[in-house]
């Protein structure tokens, strides 16, 4: 079922950022508006209370000098009122709008001098009033002075402020949403362009790269990283292509020799030397098995599928066992007097393969002798395998560790090597936290040096 048009839009970063920013802005604006209304109400109420207190002060001063009924007057009968009451609740004086009415009840507690409160209605009209009640000293004893003022103006001001905020806030939020939508879209446009360029790159068009923006920002670094990734993929693709081609060639060569030998025997059975044919086929099959094992190891290593069963390993035991295996042959001579104890942490089978590959490589290219040494130097076990062959040119010391690499004379296919042993050996050393390097001079043989971290035990 196809997705609705709104579905992808809601799933975009642009929509999510806009929605989150708009929601946060709406919450902040609503909280700010609510706080503003509360503070404005409090400020206006405080101003009104100050005005009532000032008016009460004026009336108290006037009452002390004159007749109360003469000094309490009102120039604004709709909004203001005043009333003077004795201790018995008898109205002594009042403004005209309260004349003849009962005394205003005041919530004055015993010992309390003054209070300010809001009443919903006074006998004047149906409006709300702010009333200040104060205890005063009269000639005949204590009394109470009530001063009131209409709060319609305060209420109207708060109402209009609330309406203005209620109308303007949605407009501001919508404007902000549109601005965020435009800004995020403009910001993410280079990302969309990079995505489109990467989408257009096919498996046969690995030389294309995305355009890097001129600014050194996150987008520019993203484009640079994308190009670096494409470079790595291109190199990996080329390496895989070469690997497949080289592997195919390496497998075809022994198969061709086997087929040729069998076809010759089949065509000329009278002259066939079956024993020699069997021996050749056996040797080629063993070589094929080793090559397949090496290819499988490298493929699993590339896929990170080779487990590293780490444990304490006596490296000298592995070296001496491989030396004895090599000494069982007619040539070359193997000198292992420099082998001493060395304990490392690692996978015994993989380390055994590393040592075997180095010794086999040295045996193939030595003229007469292979020298093997092993000792502990600092925090490393150092294994050296040196032969008295032709050596490795300086410009080829790294190339020989690449897969299927042979030097023209010293690494011929007829010597039994497929050009994988040294690559596998370096990979094993690296997986164990060590290194494999070559330290030799031209025409002075090859000297391979393995350094592995010593066991902590």
Secondary structure by P-SEA (a helix, b strand, c coil): ccccccccccccaaaaaaaaaaaaaaaaaaaaaaaaaaaaaaaaaaaaaaaaaaaaaaaaaaaaccccccccccccccccbbbbbccccccccccccccccccccccccccccbbbbbbcccccccbbbbbbbbbbbcccccbbbbbbbbaaaaaaaaaaaaaaaaaaaaaaaaaaaaaaaaaaaaaaaaaaaaaaaaaacccccccccccccccccaaaaaaaaaaaaaaaaaaaaaaaaaaaaaaaaaaaaaaaaaaaaaaaaaacccccaaaaaaaaaaaaaaaaaaaaaaaaaaaaaaaccccccccccaaaaaaaaaaaaaacccccccccccccbbbbbccaaaaaaaaaaaaaaaaaccccbbbbbbbbcccbbbbbbbbcccccccccccccccccccccccccccccccccaaaaaaaaaaaaccbbbbbbcccccbbbbbbbbcccc
